[in-house]
Amino acid sequence: MYQLQLLLNIPELFTSQSKIDFYSSMFENLDLSSIPEFPSSSPGRKGYSHHALFRAFIVMKAERFGTISDLLDYLRNNLIIAHLCGFDISKPLPSYWTFRRFINEFSYDYLTSIFQNQVNILKNMGIISGESISMDSTPIKANTS
């Protein structure tokens, strides 16, 4: 019995409880209903959940990874985070090219809709009032050679 308990806690050896709680809370309160989870496509495999892929990109930004390869390394080493994103960790994670294709084909309209839904949720919870708008005009320098 003790060995089984130890095996069940192995993912916690690689991922802190605070990170697990952070992503659990974030994803629990994230409304992705505007994104079709499995868009219809040509006959073939169902593919990966677009909700899971989107959540993975949130992890990428939250962890400040600069590349998809860094994200994939992180998810492979933190399977509980991959599971929280919505991936079936008993199967291989998506490839680099799956992530790349998803982000290249992701519609700006979906992102706008997600932001609008989140603002409405925050207004309903009383966290924000929606009476004022602010904009950030900080310049961002391109990393080009």
N, C-alpha and C positions, 0 to 999 in steps of 0.2 A: 504494500500500500504506500509506504514512504517513497519507494522508487517511482511509482506512478505520479505522486504529487510533485516530485522533483522534475520529472519530465514535463509536466504541465506548466511549470514555472520557468522553464528554460528560456522562452522568448524574453522574459523580464530581465534576464542576465544581460541582454544586449540593448534593451530599450528601457529608459527610466519611466517610472510610473507617472511622473509629471508630464512627460511627452505623450504617453498613452491617454491620460486624462485630457490634455489639451486638444489632441486631434479628435478624440471621442466627442467632446463637447462641441467642437467646431463643426464636425460633419453631421452631428445630430441636429444642429440648428441651421444647416445649410439647405435651402430649398432649390433643388435641381429639377423641379418638375417641368421647367421650360425646355430642358434638353431631352430629346428622345434617347432613352437608355440604350436601346439596340435598334438603330435606324435600319429600315428595310434596305436591302441591297440585293445584288445579284445572287443567284443560288450559290450555296456554299456554306462554309462554317458561319456560325452566328457571330463570332468575333468577341472582342472584349467590351465590357460595359463602358459606355461613354461617361457615365457618372464616375466610375472608378478612375478612369483616365484623367478626368477633370480634377478629382480630389488629389490625385498624385501630383498634378501640376501645382496645386495649392501647397502641398508638402514641399515641392521644389522651391517655391518662393519663400515659404516660411523658414526653411533651412538655409536659404541663401545659396543654393547651388546654381552654378553658372551654366551647367550643361546637363543634358538628358542622361549622359553616361554617369554623372555623379548621382543623379536621382536613382537610376537603376541600381547602382552599387549600394546605395542607402536602403532601398526597398528590399534587396536581396539579403542584406545583413540585419534588417529589422522587419521580419515577416509579420509581426503584429501590426506594424504601421501599414504594410501592404494589405493586410486583412481589413484594417479600419477603412482603407481607401475603397474597398469593395472587391478586391481580387481574391480568387480562389487560390489559396496558398498551397493546395495540394497539387496544383498544376503549374507549369512554367509561367513566369510573369511575362507581360508583353515585351516584345523586342524594342530595340532603339527605334527601328523604322516604324513600328506601330505608333509609338509616341510621337514621332516626327510627323507622320501622316495625319494623326489626329489634330495636332496643333496647327498644321498648315491648312487643314480643311475646316477648322472650327470657325463658326460664323460669329461675327461681331454682334449680331442681333441676339444671339443666345446670352452673351456676356452682359449686354444691356438689360435684358430681361431678368437675369439672375440678380444684378445689382438693384433693380427696381423692386424685386420680390424681397430682398434682404432689407431694404429701406422700409418697406411696408411692415415687415415683421418687427423691426426695431421700433417703429412708430406705435404699433399695436401693443408692444411690451412696455411702452413709456420710456424707453431708453433715450430716444431722440424725439424732438418735437416736430421737426420738418419745417420750422419757421424761418430758418436762415440757411443760406448756401455759401460755401467757401470753395475757393479754387486754389490749387497749388501751381504756381508758375515757376517752380525751380527748374533751371535749365539742366538738361541731361546731356553730357558730352558723349559722343559716339566713340566707340572703341575701334577705330579704323587705323589702318597704316598708310 
